[in-house]
């Protein structure tokens, strides 16, 4: 009897399940747009691709930067008010033109070999694979003025050109020896006199190239802070600046405020994460100034195969990681590359421009005004910086 009851109950449960399935079954019907293209870098509402449907779709805004086919998901409500997900593919396309960062002329002596692409940047916000070539005819063995052009082509076939002139000039028969001139030193005391006020601090940034430093003398010279190179990431290897530990110990003991910078040639997120971890393992003193990201290998930028978005994401990954450890962070760059390669963000900027004033249009918190600074306590030259208080 008990066995029969179990069998009957099981049958009833199956019948109830079948009834509920057919009673509440909902088959989604969707007509998608014929045009499923999404422009890279532009925000798009996925709902706009749903032309007709028996489901009620929600609004969902997305932005893509990598080109190619991407699977997307959008929520909808069926007729029983149950929330479901619908997936389809969109094609992310690049309509932005690549850009070329290069000079307008090159001069060489007759017969000299020349790499016309050396130091030229051909880049694209979306594409990391941008071809860069020189178009036009020239003869390095014939004196003359040659009108040539750089041509950059991204993965989507967008093309940008930029004209330049190659001057092939006669080699002088005799070049007299010219005594090298002393650099135009910038004295720390003069910077204090011109720029020190209640809204600025004047300091220096150093690496092993400054050699032995007497930070007590540096402090007495009126220096408020020092930014020390912690290390570097070059050719996939991490390294600690040879003088970092001595510098940070001596600077702290002298009563200077201390910040750090890290020279990076990272090209992947994983490499940046390793750098941040390395920094965390080697910061053992009280750091009151920012820890800056310093990427300067622009002469070889084309070989990195990075889009501008990818390139910037590495810096912001670094700065996010530094701030997550409880320190302040900052982006270092020259005016040229801050204006052309770096995308503005909420992170502070440390601009390098060796001029009487800053002509960079963006916001900045610190100015590196010279690499030819002179201060008591350092035998050679040093970079001098002005930090602007909020």
BALOBA-1460 file (C-alpha; in Angstrom, 3 decimals):
// residues 390
<rec num="1" residu="x" x="0.000" y="0.000" z="0.000"/>
<rec num="2" residu="x" x="2.783" y="2.376" z="0.942"/>
<rec num="3" residu="x" x="4.533" y="1.634" z="-2.350"/>
<rec num="4" residu="x" x="1.385" y="2.434" z="-4.334"/>
<rec num="5" residu="x" x="0.999" y="5.788" z="-2.533"/>
<rec num="6" residu="x" x="4.585" y="6.711" z="-3.376"/>
<rec num="7" residu="x" x="4.053" y="5.831" z="-7.053"/>
<rec num="8" residu="x" x="0.810" y="7.837" z="-7.241"/>
<rec num="9" residu="x" x="2.457" y="10.839" z="-5.538"/>
<rec num="10" residu="x" x="5.357" y="10.736" z="-7.954"/>
<rec num="11" residu="x" x="3.025" y="10.630" z="-10.953"/>
<rec num="12" residu="x" x="1.026" y="13.546" z="-9.583"/>
<rec num="13" residu="x" x="4.180" y="15.603" z="-9.073"/>
<rec num="14" residu="x" x="5.261" y="14.918" z="-12.646"/>
<rec num="15" residu="x" x="1.827" y="15.896" z="-13.963"/>
<rec num="16" residu="x" x="1.832" y="19.086" z="-11.903"/>
<rec num="17" residu="x" x="5.314" y="19.898" z="-13.199"/>
<rec num="18" residu="x" x="4.242" y="19.339" z="-16.814"/>
<rec num="19" residu="x" x="1.142" y="21.472" z="-16.274"/>
<rec num="20" residu="x" x="3.183" y="24.322" z="-14.767"/>
<rec num="21" residu="x" x="5.727" y="24.112" z="-17.555"/>
<rec num="22" residu="x" x="3.131" y="24.552" z="-20.269"/>
<rec num="23" residu="x" x="1.077" y="26.994" z="-18.210"/>
<rec num="24" residu="x" x="4.005" y="29.356" z="-17.531"/>
<rec num="25" residu="x" x="6.197" y="28.629" z="-20.517"/>
<rec num="26" residu="x" x="7.426" y="31.750" z="-22.270"/>
<rec num="27" residu="x" x="9.242" y="31.763" z="-25.561"/>
<rec num="28" residu="x" x="11.127" y="34.983" z="-26.159"/>
<rec num="29" residu="x" x="10.777" y="36.411" z="-29.623"/>
<rec num="30" residu="x" x="13.280" y="39.071" z="-30.683"/>
<rec num="31" residu="x" x="13.916" y="40.934" z="-33.902"/>
<rec num="32" residu="x" x="17.357" y="42.526" z="-33.890"/>
<rec num="33" residu="x" x="18.456" y="45.539" z="-35.903"/>
<rec num="34" residu="x" x="20.183" y="44.877" z="-39.208"/>
<rec num="35" residu="x" x="22.992" y="47.155" z="-38.040"/>
<rec num="36" residu="x" x="24.743" y="45.728" z="-34.957"/>
<rec num="37" residu="x" x="27.822" y="47.940" z="-35.236"/>
<rec num="38" residu="x" x="29.098" y="49.793" z="-32.172"/>
<rec num="39" residu="x" x="31.650" y="52.584" z="-32.482"/>
<rec num="40" residu="x" x="34.635" y="52.089" z="-30.207"/>
<rec num="41" residu="x" x="34.823" y="54.522" z="-27.311"/>
<rec num="42" residu="x" x="31.210" y="55.690" z="-27.651"/>
<rec num="43" residu="x" x="28.518" y="54.819" z="-25.121"/>
<rec num="44" residu="x" x="25.592" y="52.912" z="-26.602"/>
<rec num="45" residu="x" x="22.267" y="51.693" z="-25.176"/>
<rec num="46" residu="x" x="21.905" y="47.995" z="-26.069"/>
<rec num="47" residu="x" x="18.137" y="48.375" z="-26.065"/>
<rec num="48" residu="x" x="18.349" y="50.308" z="-29.325"/>
<rec num="49" residu="x" x="19.280" y="47.075" z="-31.136"/>
<rec num="50" residu="x" x="15.960" y="45.431" z="-30.102"/>
<rec num="51" residu="x" x="13.576" y="46.320" z="-32.933"/>
<rec num="52" residu="x" x="10.657" y="44.175" z="-31.794"/>
<rec num="53" residu="x" x="10.073" y="41.695" z="-28.952"/>
<rec num="54" residu="x" x="7.425" y="40.133" z="-26.730"/>
<rec num="55" residu="x" x="9.665" y="40.810" z="-23.733"/>
<rec num="56" residu="x" x="10.147" y="44.127" z="-21.941"/>
<rec num="57" residu="x" x="13.807" y="45.095" z="-22.199"/>
<rec num="58" residu="x" x="15.658" y="47.307" z="-19.759"/>
<rec num="59" residu="x" x="18.035" y="50.104" z="-20.719"/>
<rec num="60" residu="x" x="21.706" y="49.124" z="-20.544"/>
<rec num="61" residu="x" x="24.510" y="51.483" z="-21.525"/>
<rec num="62" residu="x" x="27.900" y="50.038" z="-22.440"/>
<rec num="63" residu="x" x="31.174" y="51.308" z="-23.892"/>
<rec num="64" residu="x" x="33.712" y="49.159" z="-25.734"/>
<rec num="65" residu="x" x="37.292" y="50.019" z="-26.612"/>
<rec num="66" residu="x" x="38.611" y="46.793" z="-28.143"/>
<rec num="67" residu="x" x="37.419" y="46.253" z="-31.700"/>
<rec num="68" residu="x" x="35.857" y="43.040" z="-33.033"/>
<rec num="69" residu="x" x="32.825" y="40.866" z="-32.241"/>
<rec num="70" residu="x" x="31.638" y="41.081" z="-28.615"/>
<rec num="71" residu="x" x="28.916" y="39.096" z="-26.857"/>
<rec num="72" residu="x" x="26.574" y="41.323" z="-24.855"/>
<rec num="73" residu="x" x="23.810" y="40.595" z="-22.371"/>
<rec num="74" residu="x" x="20.697" y="42.623" z="-21.599"/>
<rec num="75" residu="x" x="17.900" y="41.986" z="-19.070"/>
<rec num="76" residu="x" x="14.215" y="41.700" z="-19.951"/>
<rec num="77" residu="x" x="10.926" y="40.809" z="-18.222"/>
<rec num="78" residu="x" x="8.740" y="38.055" z="-19.643"/>
<rec num="79" residu="x" x="4.920" y="38.142" z="-19.517"/>
<rec num="80" residu="x" x="5.004" y="36.665" z="-16.014"/>
<rec num="81" residu="x" x="7.251" y="39.520" z="-14.858"/>
<rec num="82" residu="x" x="10.219" y="37.210" z="-14.462"/>
<rec num="83" residu="x" x="13.642" y="38.724" z="-15.090"/>
<rec num="84" residu="x" x="15.731" y="36.975" z="-17.739"/>
<rec num="85" residu="x" x="18.907" y="37.642" z="-19.719"/>
<rec num="86" residu="x" x="19.175" y="37.794" z="-23.488"/>
<rec num="87" residu="x" x="22.527" y="37.529" z="-25.254"/>
<rec num="88" residu="x" x="23.569" y="38.586" z="-28.730"/>
<rec num="89" residu="x" x="26.692" y="39.778" z="-30.555"/>
<rec num="90" residu="x" x="27.671" y="43.276" z="-31.615"/>
<rec num="91" residu="x" x="30.556" y="44.335" z="-33.834"/>
<rec num="92" residu="x" x="32.807" y="47.004" z="-32.332"/>
<rec num="93" residu="x" x="34.310" y="49.140" z="-35.085"/>
<rec num="94" residu="x" x="36.924" y="51.893" z="-35.069"/>
<rec num="95" residu="x" x="36.146" y="55.132" z="-36.876"/>
<rec num="96" residu="x" x="38.885" y="57.211" z="-35.258"/>
<rec num="97" residu="x" x="41.842" y="58.112" z="-37.411"/>
<rec num="98" residu="x" x="45.279" y="57.101" z="-36.112"/>
<rec num="99" residu="x" x="47.598" y="59.976" z="-35.305"/>
<rec num="100" residu="x" x="51.260" y="60.663" z="-35.976"/>
<rec num="101" residu="x" x="53.597" y="62.369" z="-33.525"/>
<rec num="102" residu="x" x="56.697" y="63.502" z="-35.411"/>
<rec num="103" residu="x" x="58.740" y="66.529" z="-36.398"/>
<rec num="104" residu="x" x="58.321" y="68.432" z="-39.634"/>
<rec num="105" residu="x" x="61.876" y="68.044" z="-40.935"/>
<rec num="106" residu="x" x="65.028" y="65.909" z="-40.697"/>
<rec num="107" residu="x" x="68.500" y="66.957" z="-41.824"/>
<rec num="108" residu="x" x="71.369" y="64.574" z="-42.566"/>
<rec num="109" residu="x" x="74.762" y="64.783" z="-44.222"/>
<rec num="110" residu="x" x="75.120" y="63.394" z="-47.726"/>
<rec num="111" residu="x" x="75.782" y="59.637" z="-47.593"/>
<rec num="112" residu="x" x="74.647" y="59.123" z="-43.990"/>
<rec num="113" residu="x" x="72.294" y="56.258" z="-43.274"/>
<rec num="114" residu="x" x="69.105" y="57.395" z="-41.583"/>
<rec num="115" residu="x" x="66.127" y="55.705" z="-39.917"/>
<rec num="116" residu="x" x="63.303" y="58.075" z="-40.776"/>
<rec num="117" residu="x" x="60.930" y="56.319" z="-38.367"/>
<rec num="118" residu="x" x="63.198" y="56.622" z="-35.346"/>
<rec num="119" residu="x" x="61.298" y="58.380" z="-32.578"/>
<rec num="120" residu="x" x="58.140" y="58.684" z="-34.680"/>
<rec num="121" residu="x" x="54.924" y="57.605" z="-32.944"/>
<rec num="122" residu="x" x="52.052" y="56.176" z="-34.974"/>
<rec num="123" residu="x" x="49.207" y="55.439" z="-32.575"/>
<rec num="124" residu="x" x="45.477" y="54.906" z="-32.364"/>
<rec num="125" residu="x" x="43.047" y="55.159" z="-29.464"/>
<rec num="126" residu="x" x="41.542" y="51.742" z="-30.165"/>
<rec num="127" residu="x" x="44.016" y="49.767" z="-32.249"/>
<rec num="128" residu="x" x="47.342" y="48.589" z="-30.891"/>
<rec num="129" residu="x" x="48.542" y="47.392" z="-34.272"/>
<rec num="130" residu="x" x="49.255" y="50.501" z="-36.340"/>
<rec num="131" residu="x" x="51.578" y="50.260" z="-39.319"/>
<rec num="132" residu="x" x="53.934" y="53.183" z="-39.818"/>
<rec num="133" residu="x" x="55.762" y="53.754" z="-43.095"/>
<rec num="134" residu="x" x="57.447" y="56.519" z="-45.088"/>
<rec num="135" residu="x" x="56.132" y="57.320" z="-48.552"/>
<rec num="136" residu="x" x="58.070" y="59.170" z="-51.211"/>
<rec num="137" residu="x" x="61.408" y="58.926" z="-52.991"/>
<rec num="138" residu="x" x="64.737" y="60.217" z="-51.706"/>
<rec num="139" residu="x" x="68.440" y="59.593" z="-52.193"/>
<rec num="140" residu="x" x="70.772" y="59.932" z="-49.194"/>
<rec num="141" residu="x" x="73.697" y="60.193" z="-51.611"/>
<rec num="142" residu="x" x="72.290" y="63.212" z="-53.424"/>
<rec num="143" residu="x" x="72.077" y="66.671" z="-51.894"/>
<rec num="144" residu="x" x="68.563" y="68.009" z="-51.997"/>
<rec num="145" residu="x" x="65.265" y="68.711" z="-50.303"/>
<rec num="146" residu="x" x="62.834" y="65.795" z="-50.369"/>
<rec num="147" residu="x" x="59.118" y="66.141" z="-49.634"/>
<rec num="148" residu="x" x="58.040" y="62.914" z="-47.946"/>
<rec num="149" residu="x" x="55.195" y="61.785" z="-45.725"/>
<rec num="150" residu="x" x="54.562" y="59.420" z="-42.846"/>
<rec num="151" residu="x" x="51.604" y="57.083" z="-43.297"/>
<rec num="152" residu="x" x="49.840" y="55.409" z="-40.358"/>
<rec num="153" residu="x" x="47.223" y="52.686" z="-40.944"/>
<rec num="154" residu="x" x="45.227" y="51.082" z="-38.124"/>
<rec num="155" residu="x" x="43.593" y="47.625" z="-38.016"/>
<rec num="156" residu="x" x="40.315" y="49.001" z="-39.366"/>
<rec num="157" residu="x" x="42.028" y="50.508" z="-42.408"/>
<rec num="158" residu="x" x="41.782" y="54.121" z="-41.230"/>
<rec num="159" residu="x" x="44.698" y="56.121" z="-42.630"/>
<rec num="160" residu="x" x="46.464" y="59.284" z="-41.516"/>
<rec num="161" residu="x" x="49.396" y="60.957" z="-43.273"/>
<rec num="162" residu="x" x="51.753" y="63.715" z="-42.234"/>
<rec num="163" residu="x" x="54.206" y="65.488" z="-44.504"/>
<rec num="164" residu="x" x="57.803" y="66.198" z="-43.582"/>
<rec num="165" residu="x" x="60.988" y="67.319" z="-45.305"/>
<rec num="166" residu="x" x="64.238" y="65.391" z="-45.545"/>
<rec num="167" residu="x" x="67.170" y="67.723" z="-46.097"/>
<rec num="168" residu="x" x="70.293" y="66.009" z="-47.436"/>
<rec num="169" residu="x" x="73.096" y="68.531" z="-47.020"/>
<rec num="170" residu="x" x="76.749" y="68.693" z="-47.969"/>
<rec num="171" residu="x" x="79.154" y="67.316" z="-45.401"/>
<rec num="172" residu="x" x="81.578" y="70.022" z="-44.215"/>
<rec num="173" residu="x" x="85.182" y="69.395" z="-45.248"/>
<rec num="174" residu="x" x="86.468" y="70.444" z="-41.847"/>
<rec num="175" residu="x" x="84.706" y="70.632" z="-38.509"/>
<rec num="176" residu="x" x="86.604" y="72.726" z="-35.963"/>
<rec num="177" residu="x" x="86.638" y="71.593" z="-32.343"/>
<rec num="178" residu="x" x="84.272" y="73.631" z="-30.238"/>
<rec num="179" residu="x" x="84.733" y="73.701" z="-26.493"/>
<rec num="180" residu="x" x="81.522" y="72.445" z="-24.912"/>
<rec num="181" residu="x" x="79.614" y="75.152" z="-23.113"/>
<rec num="182" residu="x" x="78.673" y="74.953" z="-19.473"/>
<rec num="183" residu="x" x="74.951" y="74.279" z="-19.081"/>
<rec num="184" residu="x" x="72.715" y="77.057" z="-17.899"/>
<rec num="185" residu="x" x="72.468" y="75.989" z="-14.277"/>
<rec num="186" residu="x" x="69.329" y="76.761" z="-12.323"/>
<rec num="187" residu="x" x="70.236" y="77.471" z="-8.708"/>
<rec num="188" residu="x" x="67.902" y="76.218" z="-6.007"/>
<rec num="189" residu="x" x="68.171" y="79.465" z="-4.053"/>
<rec num="190" residu="x" x="66.949" y="81.385" z="-7.123"/>
<rec num="191" residu="x" x="63.960" y="79.060" z="-7.521"/>
<rec num="192" residu="x" x="63.060" y="79.650" z="-3.871"/>
<rec num="193" residu="x" x="63.353" y="83.398" z="-4.357"/>
<rec num="194" residu="x" x="61.075" y="83.363" z="-7.421"/>
<rec num="195" residu="x" x="58.538" y="80.646" z="-6.610"/>
<rec num="196" residu="x" x="58.394" y="80.036" z="-2.861"/>
<rec num="197" residu="x" x="55.214" y="81.250" z="-1.153"/>
<rec num="198" residu="x" x="52.506" y="79.962" z="1.196"/>
<rec num="199" residu="x" x="50.974" y="77.896" z="-1.639"/>
<rec num="200" residu="x" x="54.132" y="76.145" z="-2.863"/>
<rec num="201" residu="x" x="56.806" y="73.760" z="-1.701"/>
<rec num="202" residu="x" x="60.151" y="73.533" z="-3.474"/>
<rec num="203" residu="x" x="61.940" y="70.207" z="-3.773"/>
<rec num="204" residu="x" x="64.053" y="67.874" z="-5.897"/>
<rec num="205" residu="x" x="63.780" y="64.412" z="-7.420"/>
<rec num="206" residu="x" x="66.724" y="62.033" z="-7.389"/>
<rec num="207" residu="x" x="67.993" y="58.630" z="-8.503"/>
<rec num="208" residu="x" x="71.316" y="56.823" z="-8.334"/>
<rec num="209" residu="x" x="72.682" y="59.213" z="-10.967"/>
<rec num="210" residu="x" x="72.972" y="61.919" z="-8.296"/>
<rec num="211" residu="x" x="75.573" y="59.802" z="-6.476"/>
<rec num="212" residu="x" x="76.312" y="60.589" z="-2.847"/>
<rec num="213" residu="x" x="73.883" y="63.114" z="-1.387"/>
<rec num="214" residu="x" x="74.231" y="65.031" z="1.858"/>
<rec num="215" residu="x" x="70.563" y="65.434" z="2.711"/>
<rec num="216" residu="x" x="71.336" y="67.527" z="5.772"/>
<rec num="217" residu="x" x="72.859" y="70.157" z="3.476"/>
<rec num="218" residu="x" x="69.959" y="69.760" z="1.046"/>
<rec num="219" residu="x" x="67.523" y="70.447" z="3.872"/>
<rec num="220" residu="x" x="69.506" y="73.502" z="5.060"/>
<rec num="221" residu="x" x="69.442" y="74.847" z="1.495"/>
<rec num="222" residu="x" x="65.687" y="75.282" z="1.891"/>
<rec num="223" residu="x" x="64.511" y="72.063" z="0.243"/>
<rec num="224" residu="x" x="61.047" y="70.976" z="1.437"/>
<rec num="225" residu="x" x="60.800" y="67.531" z="-0.126"/>
<rec num="226" residu="x" x="62.532" y="64.899" z="-2.218"/>
<rec num="227" residu="x" x="61.012" y="62.448" z="-4.715"/>
<rec num="228" residu="x" x="63.228" y="59.337" z="-4.811"/>
<rec num="229" residu="x" x="63.312" y="56.745" z="-7.569"/>
<rec num="230" residu="x" x="62.353" y="53.482" z="-5.907"/>
<rec num="231" residu="x" x="63.187" y="51.326" z="-8.893"/>
<rec num="232" residu="x" x="62.574" y="50.356" z="-12.476"/>
<rec num="233" residu="x" x="60.959" y="47.780" z="-14.727"/>
<rec num="234" residu="x" x="63.006" y="47.320" z="-17.910"/>
<rec num="235" residu="x" x="63.125" y="44.346" z="-20.317"/>
<rec num="236" residu="x" x="60.655" y="42.443" z="-18.121"/>
<rec num="237" residu="x" x="62.900" y="42.745" z="-15.055"/>
<rec num="238" residu="x" x="62.224" y="44.537" z="-11.786"/>
<rec num="239" residu="x" x="65.039" y="46.372" z="-10.054"/>
<rec num="240" residu="x" x="65.547" y="48.509" z="-6.976"/>
<rec num="241" residu="x" x="67.411" y="51.806" z="-7.481"/>
<rec num="242" residu="x" x="70.933" y="51.181" z="-6.158"/>
<rec num="243" residu="x" x="70.757" y="54.186" z="-3.828"/>
<rec num="244" residu="x" x="67.083" y="53.969" z="-2.875"/>
<rec num="245" residu="x" x="67.469" y="52.536" z="0.610"/>
<rec num="246" residu="x" x="70.271" y="54.935" z="1.590"/>
<rec num="247" residu="x" x="68.503" y="57.922" z="0.067"/>
<rec num="248" residu="x" x="65.188" y="57.289" z="1.822"/>
<rec num="249" residu="x" x="66.896" y="56.642" z="5.164"/>
<rec num="250" residu="x" x="69.039" y="59.783" z="4.980"/>
<rec num="251" residu="x" x="66.264" y="62.006" z="3.604"/>
<rec num="252" residu="x" x="63.863" y="60.909" z="6.334"/>
<rec num="253" residu="x" x="66.476" y="61.483" z="9.036"/>
<rec num="254" residu="x" x="67.142" y="64.972" z="7.630"/>
<rec num="255" residu="x" x="63.482" y="65.859" z="8.120"/>
<rec num="256" residu="x" x="62.535" y="66.070" z="4.432"/>
<rec num="257" residu="x" x="59.111" y="65.077" z="3.189"/>
<rec num="258" residu="x" x="59.515" y="62.048" z="0.935"/>
<rec num="259" residu="x" x="57.740" y="60.830" z="-2.191"/>
<rec num="260" residu="x" x="58.724" y="58.167" z="-4.711"/>
<rec num="261" residu="x" x="58.637" y="57.514" z="-8.410"/>
<rec num="262" residu="x" x="58.950" y="54.311" z="-10.378"/>
<rec num="263" residu="x" x="60.347" y="54.091" z="-13.908"/>
<rec num="264" residu="x" x="58.260" y="51.641" z="-15.916"/>
<rec num="265" residu="x" x="58.355" y="50.086" z="-19.359"/>
<rec num="266" residu="x" x="55.408" y="47.812" z="-18.581"/>
<rec num="267" residu="x" x="53.195" y="46.668" z="-21.432"/>
<rec num="268" residu="x" x="50.669" y="44.409" z="-19.664"/>
<rec num="269" residu="x" x="48.355" y="44.620" z="-16.673"/>
<rec num="270" residu="x" x="50.164" y="41.641" z="-15.125"/>
<rec num="271" residu="x" x="53.473" y="43.500" z="-15.273"/>
<rec num="272" residu="x" x="51.935" y="46.552" z="-13.626"/>
<rec num="273" residu="x" x="50.464" y="44.395" z="-10.850"/>
<rec num="274" residu="x" x="53.931" y="42.939" z="-10.244"/>
<rec num="275" residu="x" x="55.367" y="46.468" z="-10.028"/>
<rec num="276" residu="x" x="52.765" y="47.561" z="-7.465"/>
<rec num="277" residu="x" x="53.453" y="44.452" z="-5.383"/>
<rec num="278" residu="x" x="57.200" y="45.164" z="-5.588"/>
<rec num="279" residu="x" x="56.673" y="48.726" z="-4.406"/>
<rec num="280" residu="x" x="54.519" y="47.553" z="-1.506"/>
<rec num="281" residu="x" x="57.294" y="45.203" z="-0.412"/>
<rec num="282" residu="x" x="59.920" y="47.956" z="-0.460"/>
<rec num="283" residu="x" x="58.173" y="50.954" z="1.099"/>
<rec num="284" residu="x" x="59.279" y="50.854" z="4.721"/>
<rec num="285" residu="x" x="59.239" y="54.532" z="5.677"/>
<rec num="286" residu="x" x="56.607" y="57.207" z="6.119"/>
<rec num="287" residu="x" x="55.748" y="58.428" z="2.613"/>
<rec num="288" residu="x" x="53.848" y="61.721" z="2.727"/>
<rec num="289" residu="x" x="54.302" y="62.756" z="-0.909"/>
<rec num="290" residu="x" x="52.836" y="60.869" z="-3.908"/>
<rec num="291" residu="x" x="54.278" y="57.760" z="-5.555"/>
<rec num="292" residu="x" x="54.498" y="58.648" z="-9.265"/>
<rec num="293" residu="x" x="54.237" y="56.519" z="-12.394"/>
<rec num="294" residu="x" x="57.050" y="57.348" z="-14.848"/>
<rec num="295" residu="x" x="56.832" y="55.869" z="-18.376"/>
<rec num="296" residu="x" x="59.180" y="57.497" z="-20.893"/>
<rec num="297" residu="x" x="60.114" y="54.954" z="-23.582"/>
<rec num="298" residu="x" x="58.274" y="56.848" z="-26.294"/>
<rec num="299" residu="x" x="61.051" y="56.467" z="-28.864"/>
<rec num="300" residu="x" x="60.115" y="52.761" z="-28.965"/>
<rec num="301" residu="x" x="56.368" y="53.190" z="-28.458"/>
<rec num="302" residu="x" x="55.401" y="51.606" z="-31.774"/>
<rec num="303" residu="x" x="57.054" y="48.318" z="-30.781"/>
<rec num="304" residu="x" x="54.816" y="47.973" z="-27.709"/>
<rec num="305" residu="x" x="51.705" y="47.436" z="-29.876"/>
<rec num="306" residu="x" x="49.478" y="49.281" z="-27.429"/>
<rec num="307" residu="x" x="46.437" y="51.371" z="-28.227"/>
<rec num="308" residu="x" x="46.206" y="54.694" z="-26.410"/>
<rec num="309" residu="x" x="43.430" y="53.248" z="-24.223"/>
<rec num="310" residu="x" x="45.577" y="50.221" z="-23.337"/>
<rec num="311" residu="x" x="48.615" y="52.410" z="-22.706"/>
<rec num="312" residu="x" x="46.676" y="54.662" z="-20.338"/>
<rec num="313" residu="x" x="45.020" y="51.726" z="-18.573"/>
<rec num="314" residu="x" x="48.470" y="50.579" z="-17.426"/>
<rec num="315" residu="x" x="49.144" y="53.910" z="-15.708"/>
<rec num="316" residu="x" x="45.734" y="53.999" z="-14.078"/>
<rec num="317" residu="x" x="46.107" y="50.385" z="-12.929"/>
<rec num="318" residu="x" x="49.378" y="51.412" z="-11.260"/>
<rec num="319" residu="x" x="47.877" y="54.471" z="-9.601"/>
<rec num="320" residu="x" x="44.778" y="52.550" z="-8.475"/>
<rec num="321" residu="x" x="47.046" y="49.928" z="-6.930"/>
<rec num="322" residu="x" x="49.160" y="52.525" z="-5.124"/>
<rec num="323" residu="x" x="46.104" y="54.270" z="-3.705"/>
<rec num="324" residu="x" x="44.591" y="50.938" z="-2.643"/>
<rec num="325" residu="x" x="47.704" y="50.469" z="-0.488"/>
<rec num="326" residu="x" x="46.968" y="53.763" z="1.265"/>
<rec num="327" residu="x" x="49.430" y="56.045" z="-0.557"/>
<rec num="328" residu="x" x="48.819" y="58.995" z="-2.872"/>
<rec num="329" residu="x" x="49.737" y="58.554" z="-6.511"/>
<rec num="330" residu="x" x="50.596" y="60.775" z="-9.464"/>
<rec num="331" residu="x" x="51.335" y="60.622" z="-13.197"/>
<rec num="332" residu="x" x="54.662" y="61.987" z="-14.462"/>
<rec num="333" residu="x" x="55.100" y="63.195" z="-18.025"/>
<rec num="334" residu="x" x="56.514" y="65.894" z="-20.237"/>
<rec num="335" residu="x" x="54.247" y="68.528" z="-21.719"/>
<rec num="336" residu="x" x="54.450" y="66.927" z="-25.182"/>
<rec num="337" residu="x" x="53.307" y="63.489" z="-24.104"/>
<rec num="338" residu="x" x="50.801" y="64.701" z="-21.532"/>
<rec num="339" residu="x" x="49.164" y="66.657" z="-24.347"/>
<rec num="340" residu="x" x="49.237" y="63.866" z="-26.933"/>
<rec num="341" residu="x" x="49.479" y="60.442" z="-25.273"/>
<rec num="342" residu="x" x="47.959" y="60.644" z="-21.807"/>
<rec num="343" residu="x" x="44.191" y="60.837" z="-21.292"/>
<rec num="344" residu="x" x="43.269" y="63.260" z="-18.467"/>
<rec num="345" residu="x" x="41.923" y="61.701" z="-15.266"/>
<rec num="346" residu="x" x="41.275" y="62.632" z="-11.645"/>
<rec num="347" residu="x" x="44.822" y="61.644" z="-10.684"/>
<rec num="348" residu="x" x="47.336" y="64.452" z="-10.034"/>
<rec num="349" residu="x" x="49.862" y="65.260" z="-12.763"/>
<rec num="350" residu="x" x="53.566" y="65.997" z="-12.425"/>
<rec num="351" residu="x" x="54.505" y="67.913" z="-15.562"/>
<rec num="352" residu="x" x="58.064" y="68.219" z="-16.850"/>
<rec num="353" residu="x" x="58.692" y="71.362" z="-18.871"/>
<rec num="354" residu="x" x="62.069" y="73.054" z="-18.857"/>
<rec num="355" residu="x" x="60.894" y="76.570" z="-19.516"/>
<rec num="356" residu="x" x="60.245" y="79.781" z="-17.620"/>
<rec num="357" residu="x" x="56.607" y="78.775" z="-17.153"/>
<rec num="358" residu="x" x="54.252" y="75.870" z="-17.742"/>
<rec num="359" residu="x" x="52.355" y="76.020" z="-21.029"/>
<rec num="360" residu="x" x="50.611" y="72.662" z="-20.597"/>
<rec num="361" residu="x" x="46.847" y="73.215" z="-20.877"/>
<rec num="362" residu="x" x="45.784" y="70.495" z="-18.438"/>
<rec num="363" residu="x" x="45.668" y="70.475" z="-14.664"/>
<rec num="364" residu="x" x="48.871" y="69.712" z="-12.777"/>
<rec num="365" residu="x" x="49.995" y="69.574" z="-9.145"/>
<rec num="366" residu="x" x="53.759" y="69.594" z="-9.570"/>
<rec num="367" residu="x" x="56.164" y="71.137" z="-12.075"/>
<rec num="368" residu="x" x="59.625" y="69.794" z="-12.857"/>
<rec num="369" residu="x" x="61.173" y="72.981" z="-14.201"/>
<rec num="370" residu="x" x="64.775" y="71.911" z="-14.859"/>
<rec num="371" residu="x" x="67.180" y="68.996" z="-14.990"/>
<rec num="372" residu="x" x="70.140" y="71.358" z="-14.532"/>
<rec num="373" residu="x" x="69.522" y="72.338" z="-10.953"/>
<rec num="374" residu="x" x="72.272" y="73.074" z="-8.429"/>
<rec num="375" residu="x" x="71.844" y="72.698" z="-4.680"/>
<rec num="376" residu="x" x="74.167" y="72.308" z="-1.705"/>
<rec num="377" residu="x" x="74.649" y="68.640" z="-0.836"/>
<rec num="378" residu="x" x="74.757" y="67.350" z="-4.413"/>
<rec num="379" residu="x" x="77.932" y="67.655" z="-6.479"/>
<rec num="380" residu="x" x="76.296" y="67.367" z="-9.895"/>
<rec num="381" residu="x" x="72.991" y="68.566" z="-11.268"/>
<rec num="382" residu="x" x="69.530" y="67.625" z="-10.077"/>
<rec num="383" residu="x" x="65.904" y="68.056" z="-11.127"/>
<rec num="384" residu="x" x="64.093" y="70.837" z="-9.267"/>
<rec num="385" residu="x" x="60.348" y="70.677" z="-8.647"/>
<rec num="386" residu="x" x="57.572" y="72.939" z="-7.416"/>
<rec num="387" residu="x" x="54.629" y="71.326" z="-5.625"/>
<rec num="388" residu="x" x="51.463" y="73.415" z="-5.545"/>
<rec num="389" residu="x" x="49.380" y="73.209" z="-2.371"/>
<rec num="390" residu="x" x="45.605" y="73.093" z="-2.670"/>
